[in-house]
Amino acid sequence: MKNARLLFLFLAPLVSCQKEDLVEAPATPYPQAWQLVKLTGQIPNYIKTGADLPWQETYVFQADSTFTKTRQQGQQIAEARGTFSVRNFSDGQYTILTYAAANSLIGSCTTQALQETLVFRANDTLVSTWQACDGPGLEYKKVK
């Protein structure tokens, strides 16, 4: 019986769930503004940057954990708001956006979701995870 307990104590940490840590704030102060700089598609070699982007888009993150997403396509401007949290997982640092209401600007793998996930990459780059489920690859650079 003692051996069974020891085996359990040894194996329990190995099969436990992935732990997430809530991060109060990234090293960079707020407000932060991130601008869309690159869009890739599911078609090989489909890459749009700069003036060739089909729309211009920004996220602005505030110190009170709120954000605004703005998209300009031609003369049309759309905006969405909500709250965000920054979380560390074993594979990187993510920003989880929770929108206040349903909106066509939400880049998510599920159509009913009010959440969107972005991952921090090197060189002040923020990348949408939407591409994992056939959405466009969206890459943002920090502008402020």
Secondary structure by P-SEA (a helix, b strand, c coil): caaaaaaaaaaccccccbbbbbbccccccccbbbbbcbbbcccccccccccccccccbbbbcccccbbbbbbcccbbbbbbbbbbbbbcccbbbbbbbbcccccccccccccccbbbbbbbccbbbbbccccccccbbbbbbcc
